[in-house]
Amino acid sequence: MMDKNAVRKIGQMLLVVVPPDLTDSDIIELRREAVKSARKYASTWVLLDFSEVQICDSYFGRFIHSMSQMAQLVGAEAIVCGLSDAVVETLVDMGLWLEGVRVTLDVDSALALTTKAKK
């Protein structure tokens, strides 16, 4: 079951903390909730935090890619952070590049990036 606190509004940013061990239906639910919330709050940024995720299959890899694209389609800039080495390796093996998406190592770096972009 998806954590109901996975999607949180912080100012003009939407923070999506992706829990580990999501089922395929949880992934769909989280994606829908994130897009709905980004539109509802007119979020400037959608921060996708994958720091709790340690493994990645092809379905989950496509989820990372589609989430960042969906954020952009509702007018937000996507930032992906916290990708583990194993997840990065899987994304590269699958040929999924996150074009047009900012990627940082952790949430602190992502928050710094949003602050820097405001100036």
N, C-alpha and C positions, 0 to 999 in steps of 0.2 A: 504494500500500500504506500502511495506517495505521501510524503510529509507535507502537511498543509502549510507549513511555514517555509517551504522551499522558495517561494516567490515573495519578495518584500520590497516595498517602495522606500527609497531613501532619497529624499529631495527629488531631483529630476532623473535619478537613476533607479533602475529596477535591478535588484540583486536576485539572481537565480542560483541558489545553492543546490547543485545536483547531488542527490543522495546516491550512495553506492547500491548496487544490486537491484536496480529498477527492472521491472518486467517490461515487456514490449508495450502493454497497455498503460503502464505507469509513464513510460516515455511519451506516449501520445498525449496523455492527460497533462503532463508537465509542460509540454510544448504548447498546447492549447491555452493553458492558464497563463503562461509567460506572454504569449502574443496578445491575449485578451487584456492583460494587465498593462502591457506596454502601450497599447492603444488607449485604454481607459485613462491612464495617467499622463498621456502624451510624453512618455519618457524620452529623454535625450540620449541616454545611455542604457544599454542592457548588458550588465556584467554577468557572464556565465562562469560560475565558479565550479570547476571540476576537481577540486583538490581532494575530495573524498573518494573519487573513482580511481581504482587501481588497475582495472582490466577493461578491455574494450573489444566487443565483437563488431562485425560489419554493420549490424543494425544500429548499434550505439554510435559507431563512427559516423554513420549517415545522420544520426540525431544531432551530433555536435555541429556538423556542417549545415544541416537544415535550420537549426535554431539560430545560428548566426545570420543566415540569409533572411529568415523570417523577421528578425529584429530590424534588419535594414529595410525590409519592405514595408514596415509600419513606421518608418521615419526615425528610427533610433540607430545609433552607432553601437555595434556589438564589440565587446571586449571579452575574449576568452582567457581564463587564467587557471592555473593550478593543474595543468595537464601533466600526468605522470610520464615517466620515460616509456613505460609499456604502452600507454595510450598514444603517445607521439609516434612510436614505432608502428603501431597498427594503422594510424592515419596515413603515414607515409607509404606503408606497404599497400594500402588501398588506393593510393593516388589522390587522396582528399586533401587539397590545399585550401586554406582558409583565406582566399583572396579577398582583399578589402576589409579584413577583420584584424583588429589589433589584438595581439597576443602578449600576455605578460606572465611572469613566473608565479605571482601570487596576488591576493586581493589588495594588499598594501600598494603594490606597484600599479595595479589597475586604478585604484582610487587616486593615486598621485597623477596618473595620466589624465583622468577626468578633470582634476583640479587645474592641471597645467593647460589643458585645452580651453578652459573657461577664460583664461587671461588673454 
